[in-house]
Amino acid sequence: MGRKRTHTPEEIVAKLRQVEVLTAQGKPVSEAVRAIGVTDQTYYRWRAEFGGLKLDQVRRLRELERENARLRKAVSD
């Protein structure tokens, strides 16, 4: 089994862009995904979550998720 690694949203967006570039150069998606070091399943999950987002949008999403978690905790206490 491979090692488990957590990628930051910024890294995910960068890797998704790398796959876009490689597929535009004519590589099959499966080869491009292997080139960035993740599984097909991980790539498609990332694409569904972060596919159309730009880097600043990812940062804003992350910030809102943190704030939402903080507010939920405050309400539950």
PDB file of N, CA, C and O in Angstrom, chain B, residues numbered from 101:
ATOM      1  N   MET B 101       0.827  -1.191   0.000  1.00  0.00           N
ATOM      2  CA  MET B 101       0.000   0.000   0.000  1.00  0.00           C
ATOM      3  C   MET B 101       0.865   1.247   0.000  1.00  0.00           C
ATOM      4  O   MET B 101       1.942   1.264   0.597  1.00  0.00           O
ATOM      5  N   GLY B 102       0.403   2.271  -0.658  1.00  0.00           N
ATOM      6  CA  GLY B 102       1.127   3.529  -0.691  1.00  0.00           C
ATOM      7  C   GLY B 102       0.937   4.293   0.600  1.00  0.00           C
ATOM      8  O   GLY B 102       0.091   3.960   1.430  1.00  0.00           O
ATOM      9  N   ARG B 103       1.731   5.307   0.744  1.00  0.00           N
ATOM     10  CA  ARG B 103       1.610   6.103   1.956  1.00  0.00           C
ATOM     11  C   ARG B 103       0.473   7.104   1.801  1.00  0.00           C
ATOM     12  O   ARG B 103       0.156   7.535   0.693  1.00  0.00           O
ATOM     13  N   LYS B 104      -0.124   7.460   2.906  1.00  0.00           N
ATOM     14  CA  LYS B 104      -1.236   8.402   2.877  1.00  0.00           C
ATOM     15  C   LYS B 104      -0.675   9.796   3.100  1.00  0.00           C
ATOM     16  O   LYS B 104       0.102  10.015   4.028  1.00  0.00           O
ATOM     17  N   ARG B 105      -1.067  10.737   2.251  1.00  0.00           N
ATOM     18  CA  ARG B 105      -0.573  12.102   2.353  1.00  0.00           C
ATOM     19  C   ARG B 105      -1.742  13.046   2.175  1.00  0.00           C
ATOM     20  O   ARG B 105      -2.599  12.842   1.316  1.00  0.00           O
ATOM     21  N   THR B 106      -1.767  14.070   2.986  1.00  0.00           N
ATOM     22  CA  THR B 106      -2.805  15.078   2.859  1.00  0.00           C
ATOM     23  C   THR B 106      -2.271  16.213   2.010  1.00  0.00           C
ATOM     24  O   THR B 106      -1.214  16.772   2.303  1.00  0.00           O
ATOM     25  N   HIS B 107      -2.989  16.551   0.973  1.00  0.00           N
ATOM     26  CA  HIS B 107      -2.603  17.643   0.094  1.00  0.00           C
ATOM     27  C   HIS B 107      -3.383  18.888   0.482  1.00  0.00           C
ATOM     28  O   HIS B 107      -4.555  18.805   0.848  1.00  0.00           O
ATOM     29  N   THR B 108      -2.737  20.033   0.402  1.00  0.00           N
ATOM     30  CA  THR B 108      -3.443  21.288   0.645  1.00  0.00           C
ATOM     31  C   THR B 108      -4.298  21.599  -0.575  1.00  0.00           C
ATOM     32  O   THR B 108      -4.013  21.119  -1.672  1.00  0.00           O
ATOM     33  N   PRO B 109      -5.334  22.393  -0.393  1.00  0.00           N
ATOM     34  CA  PRO B 109      -6.155  22.766  -1.556  1.00  0.00           C
ATOM     35  C   PRO B 109      -5.338  23.433  -2.662  1.00  0.00           C
ATOM     36  O   PRO B 109      -5.626  23.246  -3.844  1.00  0.00           O
ATOM     37  N   GLU B 110      -4.332  24.199  -2.289  1.00  0.00           N
ATOM     38  CA  GLU B 110      -3.484  24.844  -3.285  1.00  0.00           C
ATOM     39  C   GLU B 110      -2.727  23.808  -4.107  1.00  0.00           C
ATOM     40  O   GLU B 110      -2.601  23.942  -5.324  1.00  0.00           O
ATOM     41  N   GLU B 111      -2.222  22.772  -3.432  1.00  0.00           N
ATOM     42  CA  GLU B 111      -1.519  21.698  -4.136  1.00  0.00           C
ATOM     43  C   GLU B 111      -2.469  20.939  -5.061  1.00  0.00           C
ATOM     44  O   GLU B 111      -2.098  20.549  -6.168  1.00  0.00           O
ATOM     45  N   ILE B 112      -3.686  20.738  -4.595  1.00  0.00           N
ATOM     46  CA  ILE B 112      -4.674  20.018  -5.399  1.00  0.00           C
ATOM     47  C   ILE B 112      -4.975  20.776  -6.684  1.00  0.00           C
ATOM     48  O   ILE B 112      -5.003  20.189  -7.766  1.00  0.00           O
ATOM     49  N   VAL B 113      -5.201  22.083  -6.565  1.00  0.00           N
ATOM     50  CA  VAL B 113      -5.491  22.895  -7.753  1.00  0.00           C
ATOM     51  C   VAL B 113      -4.309  22.850  -8.716  1.00  0.00           C
ATOM     52  O   VAL B 113      -4.500  22.743  -9.927  1.00  0.00           O
ATOM     53  N   ALA B 114      -3.092  22.930  -8.187  1.00  0.00           N
ATOM     54  CA  ALA B 114      -1.903  22.880  -9.040  1.00  0.00           C
ATOM     55  C   ALA B 114      -1.808  21.532  -9.760  1.00  0.00           C
ATOM     56  O   ALA B 114      -1.483  21.484 -10.946  1.00  0.00           O
ATOM     57  N   LYS B 115      -2.088  20.449  -9.053  1.00  0.00           N
ATOM     58  CA  LYS B 115      -2.017  19.120  -9.675  1.00  0.00           C
ATOM     59  C   LYS B 115      -3.114  18.929 -10.714  1.00  0.00           C
ATOM     60  O   LYS B 115      -2.885  18.297 -11.745  1.00  0.00           O
ATOM     61  N   LEU B 116      -4.301  19.468 -10.453  1.00  0.00           N
ATOM     62  CA  LEU B 116      -5.374  19.390 -11.447  1.00  0.00           C
ATOM     63  C   LEU B 116      -4.977  20.136 -12.717  1.00  0.00           C
ATOM     64  O   LEU B 116      -5.276  19.687 -13.824  1.00  0.00           O
ATOM     65  N   ARG B 117      -4.307  21.265 -12.559  1.00  0.00           N
ATOM     66  CA  ARG B 117      -3.843  22.021 -13.728  1.00  0.00           C
ATOM     67  C   ARG B 117      -2.777  21.237 -14.487  1.00  0.00           C
ATOM     68  O   ARG B 117      -2.744  21.255 -15.717  1.00  0.00           O
ATOM     69  N   GLN B 118      -1.903  20.546 -13.747  1.00  0.00           N
ATOM     70  CA  GLN B 118      -0.880  19.728 -14.399  1.00  0.00           C
ATOM     71  C   GLN B 118      -1.530  18.650 -15.267  1.00  0.00           C
ATOM     72  O   GLN B 118      -1.088  18.394 -16.387  1.00  0.00           O
ATOM     73  N   VAL B 119      -2.572  18.028 -14.746  1.00  0.00           N
ATOM     74  CA  VAL B 119      -3.272  16.995 -15.516  1.00  0.00           C
ATOM     75  C   VAL B 119      -3.888  17.610 -16.765  1.00  0.00           C
ATOM     76  O   VAL B 119      -3.836  17.009 -17.838  1.00  0.00           O
ATOM     77  N   GLU B 120      -4.475  18.806 -16.639  1.00  0.00           N
ATOM     78  CA  GLU B 120      -5.050  19.482 -17.805  1.00  0.00           C
ATOM     79  C   GLU B 120      -3.993  19.707 -18.882  1.00  0.00           C
ATOM     80  O   GLU B 120      -4.244  19.475 -20.064  1.00  0.00           O
ATOM     81  N   VAL B 121      -2.812  20.158 -18.467  1.00  0.00           N
ATOM     82  CA  VAL B 121      -1.725  20.416 -19.418  1.00  0.00           C
ATOM     83  C   VAL B 121      -1.290  19.120 -20.093  1.00  0.00           C
ATOM     84  O   VAL B 121      -1.133  19.074 -21.314  1.00  0.00           O
ATOM     85  N   LEU B 122      -1.097  18.072 -19.304  1.00  0.00           N
ATOM     86  CA  LEU B 122      -0.641  16.799 -19.862  1.00  0.00           C
ATOM     87  C   LEU B 122      -1.666  16.206 -20.822  1.00  0.00           C
ATOM     88  O   LEU B 122      -1.296  15.658 -21.860  1.00  0.00           O
ATOM     89  N   THR B 123      -2.950  16.310 -20.485  1.00  0.00           N
ATOM     90  CA  THR B 123      -3.968  15.775 -21.392  1.00  0.00           C
ATOM     91  C   THR B 123      -4.079  16.626 -22.652  1.00  0.00           C
ATOM     92  O   THR B 123      -4.392  16.109 -23.725  1.00  0.00           O
ATOM     93  N   ALA B 124      -3.826  17.918 -22.532  1.00  0.00           N
ATOM     94  CA  ALA B 124      -3.834  18.781 -23.718  1.00  0.00           C
ATOM     95  C   ALA B 124      -2.676  18.427 -24.651  1.00  0.00           C
ATOM     96  O   ALA B 124      -2.762  18.639 -25.860  1.00  0.00           O
ATOM     97  N   GLN B 125      -1.594  17.889 -24.088  1.00  0.00           N
ATOM     98  CA  GLN B 125      -0.447  17.472 -24.887  1.00  0.00           C
ATOM     99  C   GLN B 125      -0.667  16.096 -25.512  1.00  0.00           C
ATOM    100  O   GLN B 125       0.190  15.598 -26.242  1.00  0.00           O
ATOM    101  N   GLY B 126      -1.813  15.484 -25.227  1.00  0.00           N
ATOM    102  CA  GLY B 126      -2.141  14.218 -25.867  1.00  0.00           C
ATOM    103  C   GLY B 126      -1.998  12.984 -25.004  1.00  0.00           C
ATOM    104  O   GLY B 126      -2.243  11.876 -25.481  1.00  0.00           O
ATOM    105  N   LYS B 127      -1.606  13.141 -23.741  1.00  0.00           N
ATOM    106  CA  LYS B 127      -1.492  11.974 -22.867  1.00  0.00           C
ATOM    107  C   LYS B 127      -2.877  11.542 -22.405  1.00  0.00           C
ATOM    108  O   LYS B 127      -3.748  12.385 -22.190  1.00  0.00           O
ATOM    109  N   PRO B 128      -3.088  10.247 -22.251  1.00  0.00           N
ATOM    110  CA  PRO B 128      -4.356   9.781 -21.676  1.00  0.00           C
ATOM    111  C   PRO B 128      -4.475  10.238 -20.218  1.00  0.00           C
ATOM    112  O   PRO B 128      -3.468  10.447 -19.542  1.00  0.00           O
ATOM    113  N   VAL B 129      -5.694  10.387 -19.752  1.00  0.00           N
ATOM    114  CA  VAL B 129      -5.924  10.864 -18.386  1.00  0.00           C
ATOM    115  C   VAL B 129      -5.252   9.952 -17.367  1.00  0.00           C
ATOM    116  O   VAL B 129      -4.654  10.437 -16.407  1.00  0.00           O
ATOM    117  N   SER B 130      -5.339   8.650 -17.559  1.00  0.00           N
ATOM    118  CA  SER B 130      -4.751   7.727 -16.583  1.00  0.00           C
ATOM    119  C   SER B 130      -3.240   7.914 -16.460  1.00  0.00           C
ATOM    120  O   SER B 130      -2.698   7.826 -15.357  1.00  0.00           O
ATOM    121  N   GLU B 131      -2.553   8.168 -17.573  1.00  0.00           N
ATOM    122  CA  GLU B 131      -1.104   8.426 -17.523  1.00  0.00           C
ATOM    123  C   GLU B 131      -0.812   9.754 -16.842  1.00  0.00           C
ATOM    124  O   GLU B 131       0.118   9.852 -16.042  1.00  0.00           O
ATOM    125  N   ALA B 132      -1.600  10.772 -17.155  1.00  0.00           N
ATOM    126  CA  ALA B 132      -1.399  12.093 -16.556  1.00  0.00           C
ATOM    127  C   ALA B 132      -1.606  12.041 -15.048  1.00  0.00           C
ATOM    128  O   ALA B 132      -0.876  12.677 -14.288  1.00  0.00           O
ATOM    129  N   VAL B 133      -2.605  11.277 -14.623  1.00  0.00           N
ATOM    130  CA  VAL B 133      -2.890  11.149 -13.193  1.00  0.00           C
ATOM    131  C   VAL B 133      -1.741  10.436 -12.490  1.00  0.00           C
ATOM    132  O   VAL B 133      -1.331  10.839 -11.401  1.00  0.00           O
ATOM    133  N   ARG B 134      -1.226   9.389 -13.101  1.00  0.00           N
ATOM    134  CA  ARG B 134      -0.067   8.692 -12.513  1.00  0.00           C
ATOM    135  C   ARG B 134       1.142   9.613 -12.440  1.00  0.00           C
ATOM    136  O   ARG B 134       1.940   9.517 -11.507  1.00  0.00           O
ATOM    137  N   ALA B 135       1.284  10.505 -13.416  1.00  0.00           N
ATOM    138  CA  ALA B 135       2.427  11.423 -13.441  1.00  0.00           C
ATOM    139  C   ALA B 135       2.406  12.395 -12.261  1.00  0.00           C
ATOM    140  O   ALA B 135       3.462  12.833 -11.805  1.00  0.00           O
ATOM    141  N   ILE B 136       1.216  12.737 -11.763  1.00  0.00           N
ATOM    142  CA  ILE B 136       1.153  13.645 -10.611  1.00  0.00           C
ATOM    143  C   ILE B 136       1.173  12.890  -9.287  1.00  0.00           C
ATOM    144  O   ILE B 136       1.222  13.501  -8.219  1.00  0.00           O
ATOM    145  N   GLY B 137       1.136  11.570  -9.360  1.00  0.00           N
ATOM    146  CA  GLY B 137       1.321  10.755  -8.161  1.00  0.00           C
ATOM    147  C   GLY B 137       0.074  10.467  -7.341  1.00  0.00           C
ATOM    148  O   GLY B 137       0.167  10.275  -6.128  1.00  0.00           O
ATOM    149  N   VAL B 138      -1.092  10.433  -7.978  1.00  0.00           N
ATOM    150  CA  VAL B 138      -2.318  10.078  -7.266  1.00  0.00           C
ATOM    151  C   VAL B 138      -3.067   9.005  -8.054  1.00  0.00           C
ATOM    152  O   VAL B 138      -2.722   8.699  -9.195  1.00  0.00           O
ATOM    153  N   THR B 139      -4.084   8.447  -7.432  1.00  0.00           N
ATOM    154  CA  THR B 139      -4.885   7.427  -8.110  1.00  0.00           C
ATOM    155  C   THR B 139      -5.968   8.088  -8.959  1.00  0.00           C
ATOM    156  O   THR B 139      -6.275   9.268  -8.794  1.00  0.00           O
ATOM    157  N   ASP B 140      -6.536   7.303  -9.866  1.00  0.00           N
ATOM    158  CA  ASP B 140      -7.639   7.810 -10.693  1.00  0.00           C
ATOM    159  C   ASP B 140      -8.797   8.271  -9.816  1.00  0.00           C
ATOM    160  O   ASP B 140      -9.392   9.322 -10.055  1.00  0.00           O
ATOM    161  N   GLN B 141      -9.106   7.479  -8.805  1.00  0.00           N
ATOM    162  CA  GLN B 141     -10.225   7.803  -7.918  1.00  0.00           C
ATOM    163  C   GLN B 141      -9.995   9.142  -7.218  1.00  0.00           C
ATOM    164  O   GLN B 141     -10.910   9.960  -7.123  1.00  0.00           O
ATOM    165  N   THR B 142      -8.781   9.364  -6.730  1.00  0.00           N
ATOM    166  CA  THR B 142      -8.458  10.626  -6.070  1.00  0.00           C
ATOM    167  C   THR B 142      -8.579  11.779  -7.045  1.00  0.00           C
ATOM    168  O   THR B 142      -9.125  12.827  -6.701  1.00  0.00           O
ATOM    169  N   TYR B 143      -8.078  11.601  -8.255  1.00  0.00           N
ATOM    170  CA  TYR B 143      -8.161  12.660  -9.265  1.00  0.00           C
ATOM    171  C   TYR B 143      -9.608  13.052  -9.538  1.00  0.00           C
ATOM    172  O   TYR B 143      -9.938  14.238  -9.558  1.00  0.00           O
ATOM    173  N   TYR B 144     -10.467  12.070  -9.748  1.00  0.00           N
ATOM    174  CA  TYR B 144     -11.865  12.383 -10.067  1.00  0.00           C
ATOM    175  C   TYR B 144     -12.590  13.012  -8.876  1.00  0.00           C
ATOM    176  O   TYR B 144     -13.467  13.856  -9.060  1.00  0.00           O
ATOM    177  N   ARG B 145     -12.229  12.604  -7.660  1.00  0.00           N
ATOM    178  CA  ARG B 145     -12.819  13.224  -6.468  1.00  0.00           C
ATOM    179  C   ARG B 145     -12.379  14.677  -6.366  1.00  0.00           C
ATOM    180  O   ARG B 145     -13.194  15.562  -6.103  1.00  0.00           O
ATOM    181  N   TRP B 146     -11.083  14.924  -6.575  1.00  0.00           N
ATOM    182  CA  TRP B 146     -10.565  16.297  -6.550  1.00  0.00           C
ATOM    183  C   TRP B 146     -11.216  17.138  -7.634  1.00  0.00           C
ATOM    184  O   TRP B 146     -11.588  18.288  -7.401  1.00  0.00           O
ATOM    185  N   ARG B 147     -11.352  16.559  -8.817  1.00  0.00           N
ATOM    186  CA  ARG B 147     -11.931  17.311  -9.931  1.00  0.00           C
ATOM    187  C   ARG B 147     -13.375  17.707  -9.634  1.00  0.00           C
ATOM    188  O   ARG B 147     -13.813  18.803  -9.986  1.00  0.00           O
ATOM    189  N   ALA B 148     -14.107  16.809  -8.987  1.00  0.00           N
ATOM    190  CA  ALA B 148     -15.495  17.122  -8.629  1.00  0.00           C
ATOM    191  C   ALA B 148     -15.554  18.242  -7.596  1.00  0.00           C
ATOM    192  O   ALA B 148     -16.451  19.084  -7.641  1.00  0.00           O
ATOM    193  N   GLU B 149     -14.602  18.254  -6.669  1.00  0.00           N
ATOM    194  CA  GLU B 149     -14.625  19.245  -5.598  1.00  0.00           C
ATOM    195  C   GLU B 149     -13.963  20.559  -5.988  1.00  0.00           C
ATOM    196  O   GLU B 149     -14.488  21.628  -5.677  1.00  0.00           O
ATOM    197  N   PHE B 150     -12.820  20.498  -6.664  1.00  0.00           N
ATOM    198  CA  PHE B 150     -12.026  21.692  -6.935  1.00  0.00           C
ATOM    199  C   PHE B 150     -11.901  22.033  -8.413  1.00  0.00           C
ATOM    200  O   PHE B 150     -11.218  22.995  -8.763  1.00  0.00           O
ATOM    201  N   GLY B 151     -12.540  21.274  -9.281  1.00  0.00           N
ATOM    202  CA  GLY B 151     -12.334  21.377 -10.715  1.00  0.00           C
ATOM    203  C   GLY B 151     -12.387  22.761 -11.321  1.00  0.00           C
ATOM    204  O   GLY B 151     -11.474  23.138 -12.056  1.00  0.00           O
ATOM    205  N   GLY B 152     -13.420  23.530 -11.040  1.00  0.00           N
ATOM    206  CA  GLY B 152     -13.567  24.827 -11.685  1.00  0.00           C
ATOM    207  C   GLY B 152     -13.050  25.988 -10.873  1.00  0.00           C
ATOM    208  O   GLY B 152     -13.241  27.142 -11.257  1.00  0.00           O
ATOM    209  N   LEU B 153     -12.398  25.712  -9.756  1.00  0.00           N
ATOM    210  CA  LEU B 153     -11.981  26.786  -8.863  1.00  0.00           C
ATOM    211  C   LEU B 153     -10.585  27.293  -9.184  1.00  0.00           C
ATOM    212  O   LEU B 153      -9.709  26.541  -9.612  1.00  0.00           O
ATOM    213  N   LYS B 154     -10.407  28.579  -8.968  1.00  0.00           N
ATOM    214  CA  LYS B 154      -9.078  29.179  -9.069  1.00  0.00           C
ATOM    215  C   LYS B 154      -8.474  29.196  -7.672  1.00  0.00           C
ATOM    216  O   LYS B 154      -9.170  28.947  -6.687  1.00  0.00           O
ATOM    217  N   LEU B 155      -7.192  29.485  -7.588  1.00  0.00           N
ATOM    218  CA  LEU B 155      -6.478  29.418  -6.324  1.00  0.00           C
ATOM    219  C   LEU B 155      -7.092  30.331  -5.268  1.00  0.00           C
ATOM    220  O   LEU B 155      -7.251  29.912  -4.121  1.00  0.00           O
ATOM    221  N   ASP B 156      -7.441  31.567  -5.624  1.00  0.00           N
ATOM    222  CA  ASP B 156      -8.018  32.478  -4.633  1.00  0.00           C
ATOM    223  C   ASP B 156      -9.398  32.002  -4.179  1.00  0.00           C
ATOM    224  O   ASP B 156      -9.786  32.225  -3.032  1.00  0.00           O
ATOM    225  N   GLN B 157     -10.134  31.352  -5.067  1.00  0.00           N
ATOM    226  CA  GLN B 157     -11.440  30.808  -4.687  1.00  0.00           C
ATOM    227  C   GLN B 157     -11.279  29.641  -3.714  1.00  0.00           C
ATOM    228  O   GLN B 157     -12.096  29.467  -2.809  1.00  0.00           O
ATOM    229  N   VAL B 158     -10.238  28.851  -3.897  1.00  0.00           N
ATOM    230  CA  VAL B 158      -9.977  27.734  -2.995  1.00  0.00           C
ATOM    231  C   VAL B 158      -9.641  28.262  -1.612  1.00  0.00           C
ATOM    232  O   VAL B 158     -10.116  27.732  -0.607  1.00  0.00           O
ATOM    233  N   ARG B 159      -8.829  29.298  -1.557  1.00  0.00           N
ATOM    234  CA  ARG B 159      -8.482  29.888  -0.258  1.00  0.00           C
ATOM    235  C   ARG B 159      -9.725  30.425   0.439  1.00  0.00           C
ATOM    236  O   ARG B 159      -9.896  30.235   1.643  1.00  0.00           O
ATOM    237  N   ARG B 160     -10.586  31.093  -0.310  1.00  0.00           N
ATOM    238  CA  ARG B 160     -11.821  31.648   0.256  1.00  0.00           C
ATOM    239  C   ARG B 160     -12.738  30.524   0.739  1.00  0.00           C
ATOM    240  O   ARG B 160     -13.337  30.633   1.809  1.00  0.00           O
ATOM    241  N   LEU B 161     -12.852  29.452  -0.034  1.00  0.00           N
ATOM    242  CA  LEU B 161     -13.661  28.306   0.362  1.00  0.00           C
ATOM    243  C   LEU B 161     -13.151  27.718   1.673  1.00  0.00           C
ATOM    244  O   LEU B 161     -13.934  27.410   2.571  1.00  0.00           O
ATOM    245  N   ARG B 162     -11.854  27.568   1.774  1.00  0.00           N
ATOM    246  CA  ARG B 162     -11.243  27.021   2.980  1.00  0.00           C
ATOM    247  C   ARG B 162     -11.527  27.910   4.187  1.00  0.00           C
ATOM    248  O   ARG B 162     -11.846  27.422   5.271  1.00  0.00           O
ATOM    249  N   GLU B 163     -11.407  29.212   3.985  1.00  0.00           N
ATOM    250  CA  GLU B 163     -11.675  30.175   5.051  1.00  0.00           C
ATOM    251  C   GLU B 163     -13.138  30.077   5.508  1.00  0.00           C
ATOM    252  O   GLU B 163     -13.414  30.088   6.708  1.00  0.00           O
ATOM    253  N   LEU B 164     -14.058  29.982   4.567  1.00  0.00           N
ATOM    254  CA  LEU B 164     -15.477  29.870   4.904  1.00  0.00           C
ATOM    255  C   LEU B 164     -15.787  28.558   5.619  1.00  0.00           C
ATOM    256  O   LEU B 164     -16.620  28.526   6.525  1.00  0.00           O
ATOM    257  N   GLU B 165     -15.124  27.479   5.218  1.00  0.00           N
ATOM    258  CA  GLU B 165     -15.337  26.195   5.885  1.00  0.00           C
ATOM    259  C   GLU B 165     -14.868  26.252   7.332  1.00  0.00           C
ATOM    260  O   GLU B 165     -15.523  25.712   8.223  1.00  0.00           O
ATOM    261  N   ARG B 166     -13.721  26.912   7.569  1.00  0.00           N
ATOM    262  CA  ARG B 166     -13.229  27.063   8.942  1.00  0.00           C
ATOM    263  C   ARG B 166     -14.199  27.892   9.785  1.00  0.00           C
ATOM    264  O   ARG B 166     -14.502  27.544  10.926  1.00  0.00           O
ATOM    265  N   GLU B 167     -14.683  28.999   9.202  1.00  0.00           N
ATOM    266  CA  GLU B 167     -15.621  29.856   9.923  1.00  0.00           C
ATOM    267  C   GLU B 167     -16.916  29.101  10.219  1.00  0.00           C
ATOM    268  O   GLU B 167     -17.470  29.224  11.311  1.00  0.00           O
ATOM    269  N   ASN B 168     -17.391  28.335   9.268  1.00  0.00           N
ATOM    270  CA  ASN B 168     -18.605  27.550   9.461  1.00  0.00           C
ATOM    271  C   ASN B 168     -18.424  26.546  10.600  1.00  0.00           C
ATOM    272  O   ASN B 168     -19.315  26.388  11.435  1.00  0.00           O
ATOM    273  N   ALA B 169     -17.294  25.879  10.636  1.00  0.00           N
ATOM    274  CA  ALA B 169     -17.018  24.913  11.702  1.00  0.00           C
ATOM    275  C   ALA B 169     -16.964  25.612  13.059  1.00  0.00           C
ATOM    276  O   ALA B 169     -17.471  25.088  14.051  1.00  0.00           O
ATOM    277  N   ARG B 170     -16.354  26.784  13.100  1.00  0.00           N
ATOM    278  CA  ARG B 170     -16.256  27.546  14.348  1.00  0.00           C
ATOM    279  C   ARG B 170     -17.650  27.948  14.835  1.00  0.00           C
ATOM    280  O   ARG B 170     -17.955  27.834  16.022  1.00  0.00           O
ATOM    281  N   LEU B 171     -18.485  28.415  13.918  1.00  0.00           N
ATOM    282  CA  LEU B 171     -19.836  28.832  14.289  1.00  0.00           C
ATOM    283  C   LEU B 171     -20.690  27.644  14.737  1.00  0.00           C
ATOM    284  O   LEU B 171     -21.475  27.763  15.677  1.00  0.00           O
ATOM    285  N   ARG B 172     -20.540  26.510  14.071  1.00  0.00           N
ATOM    286  CA  ARG B 172     -21.288  25.317  14.490  1.00  0.00           C
ATOM    287  C   ARG B 172     -20.894  24.896  15.898  1.00  0.00           C
ATOM    288  O   ARG B 172     -21.739  24.501  16.702  1.00  0.00           O
ATOM    289  N   LYS B 173     -19.604  24.986  16.183  1.00  0.00           N
ATOM    290  CA  LYS B 173     -19.132  24.623  17.516  1.00  0.00           C
ATOM    291  C   LYS B 173     -19.689  25.594  18.548  1.00  0.00           C
ATOM    292  O   LYS B 173     -20.100  25.179  19.631  1.00  0.00           O
ATOM    293  N   ALA B 174     -19.707  26.890  18.218  1.00  0.00           N
ATOM    294  CA  ALA B 174     -20.226  27.895  19.142  1.00  0.00           C
ATOM    295  C   ALA B 174     -21.715  27.668  19.416  1.00  0.00           C
ATOM    296  O   ALA B 174     -22.172  27.846  20.545  1.00  0.00           O
ATOM    297  N   VAL B 175     -22.460  27.282  18.400  1.00  0.00           N
ATOM    298  CA  VAL B 175     -23.896  27.039  18.565  1.00  0.00           C
ATOM    299  C   VAL B 175     -24.141  25.795  19.413  1.00  0.00           C
ATOM    300  O   VAL B 175     -25.068  25.764  20.222  1.00  0.00           O
ATOM    301  N   SER B 176     -23.317  24.777  19.232  1.00  0.00           N
ATOM    302  CA  SER B 176     -23.527  23.524  19.962  1.00  0.00           C
ATOM    303  C   SER B 176     -23.115  23.623  21.430  1.00  0.00           C
ATOM    304  O   SER B 176     -23.543  22.801  22.241  1.00  0.00           O
ATOM    305  N   ASP B 177     -22.302  24.598  21.783  1.00  0.00           N
ATOM    306  CA  ASP B 177     -21.855  24.750  23.186  1.00  0.00           C
ATOM    307  C   ASP B 177     -22.841  25.465  24.039  1.00  0.00           C
ATOM    308  O   ASP B 177     -22.598  25.663  25.230  1.00  0.00           O
TER     309      ASP B 177
END
